[in-house]
């Protein structure tokens, strides 16, 4: 990649902002995406120190902040797939937002967003193909920033903190 093209990408990146900070992400390369997966894994381990001890779902509360909902979707020896979200209720309907499906690779020390719904469901990135670099950058960059935010709010999930998660119209 030429120096001029790199500078142009950096300038575009600096100019673009959004409510979530992820819509106009300039994807760099696969290696950098893997670095972000490692960073997200580290942050998730701080938020959920023993994810394999949570059997179904849990809620993290922090005074003055929204409750953070965690739902375990699949669990095996080497991976755990979970959903992380806030739960909003409006006119009797529950909505998960952001609604991120995350796969943790325990043996590799990586965490990857598999799919997500943002902006009240207007940005839906489901069933991403393996080569969808830009969309993966969007979701994983958002996760990185969101995890940092949740940790600053003192959210955390302790072992044995399973609860029954409220049914939601947008969980799937």
Secondary structure in CASP SS format (residue, H / E / C, confidence):
PFRMAT SS
TARGET T0000
AUTHOR 0000-0000-0000
METHOD secondary structure of the structure
MODEL  1
X C 1.00
X C 1.00
X H 1.00
X H 1.00
X H 1.00
X H 1.00
X H 1.00
X H 1.00
X H 1.00
X H 1.00
X H 1.00
X H 1.00
X H 1.00
X H 1.00
X H 1.00
X C 1.00
X C 1.00
X C 1.00
X C 1.00
X C 1.00
X C 1.00
X C 1.00
X C 1.00
X C 1.00
X C 1.00
X C 1.00
X C 1.00
X C 1.00
X C 1.00
X H 1.00
X H 1.00
X H 1.00
X H 1.00
X H 1.00
X H 1.00
X H 1.00
X H 1.00
X H 1.00
X H 1.00
X H 1.00
X H 1.00
X H 1.00
X H 1.00
X H 1.00
X H 1.00
X H 1.00
X H 1.00
X E 1.00
X C 1.00
X C 1.00
X H 1.00
X H 1.00
X H 1.00
X C 1.00
X C 1.00
X C 1.00
X E 1.00
X E 1.00
X E 1.00
X E 1.00
X C 1.00
X C 1.00
X C 1.00
X C 1.00
X C 1.00
X C 1.00
X C 1.00
X E 1.00
X E 1.00
X E 1.00
X E 1.00
X E 1.00
X E 1.00
X E 1.00
X E 1.00
X C 1.00
X C 1.00
X C 1.00
X E 1.00
X E 1.00
X E 1.00
X E 1.00
X E 1.00
X E 1.00
X E 1.00
X E 1.00
X E 1.00
X E 1.00
X E 1.00
X E 1.00
X C 1.00
X C 1.00
X E 1.00
X E 1.00
X E 1.00
X E 1.00
X E 1.00
X E 1.00
X E 1.00
X E 1.00
X E 1.00
X E 1.00
X E 1.00
X E 1.00
X E 1.00
X C 1.00
X C 1.00
X C 1.00
X C 1.00
X E 1.00
X E 1.00
X E 1.00
X E 1.00
X E 1.00
X E 1.00
X E 1.00
X E 1.00
X E 1.00
X C 1.00
X C 1.00
X C 1.00
X C 1.00
X E 1.00
X E 1.00
X E 1.00
X C 1.00
X C 1.00
X C 1.00
X C 1.00
X C 1.00
X C 1.00
X C 1.00
X H 1.00
X H 1.00
X H 1.00
X H 1.00
X H 1.00
X H 1.00
X H 1.00
X H 1.00
X H 1.00
X H 1.00
X H 1.00
X H 1.00
X H 1.00
X H 1.00
X H 1.00
X H 1.00
X H 1.00
X H 1.00
X H 1.00
X H 1.00
X C 1.00
X C 1.00
X C 1.00
X C 1.00
X E 1.00
X C 1.00
X C 1.00
X C 1.00
X C 1.00
X E 1.00
X C 1.00
X C 1.00
X C 1.00
X C 1.00
X C 1.00
X C 1.00
X C 1.00
X C 1.00
X C 1.00
X C 1.00
END
